[in-house]
Amino acid sequence: DASDAVTITGERLHDRIVSGLGQLKPETWLQLRMPSLGQRFEIDWQPIATMAGVGLVFPGMKLDGPSLFELMDAEGVYSAWGVPTVHLGLIAEIDKRGRKPKGFGEILTGGSAAPLSMIETYEKKLDVRVVHGWGMTEMSPIGTTSRLTPRELTLPVDRQIELKSLQGHRMFGVDI
């Protein structure tokens, strides 16, 4: 349902815009919308992503696993962002079909704690990178992400997955 979605704009989009517009890659991302999330975030990021050649895909109200799978597969979506319930529905459809959508390589999840089992399934079974985010609408809305540091990437995989279940590191410009 629509209340389970989070507005997104792209793979590391917030990170990349802070680092510089020229670093965005022209890939395709799935934008899941949540009416209660302020329009400010959409207004801020959509034009920048589009100018950088990032494809944005809007599923509308069809946030069930089969509909998302079909759309992602047809559009070649690389990164999909949403709350855990959306990603769990997608996992169920991936299990049913025996494969992930073409080109799918990353999720960002937030809005509630990501279950460790969901992170493990995406990371270990599906080879899909998981980024757990935390924030509030007033933060535009991301405050922290669980993107691993170079040192953390040298840790055993199980420890990396455990770290990804936490809120992670603050974004540039966020004072916590």
Sequence and secondary structure as in RCSB ss.txt:
>XXXX:A:sequence
DASDAVTITGERLHDRIVSGLGQLKPETWLQLRMPSLGQRFEIDWQPIATMAGVGLVFPGMKLDGPSLFELMDAE
GVYSAWGVPTVHLGLIAEIDKRGRKPKGFGEILTGGSAAPLSMIETYEKKLDVRVVHGWGMTEMSPIGTTSRLTP
RELTLPVDRQIELKSLQGHRMFGVDI
>XXXX:A:secstr
 GGG      TTHHHHHHH GGG    EEE    TTS HHHHHHHHHHHHHTT EEE  TT  SHHHHHHHHHHH
T  EEEE HHHHHHHHHHHHHHTS  TT  EEEE SS   HHHHHIIIIIS  EEEEEEE GGGSSEEEE    T
TGGGS HHHHHHHHTS  EE TT   
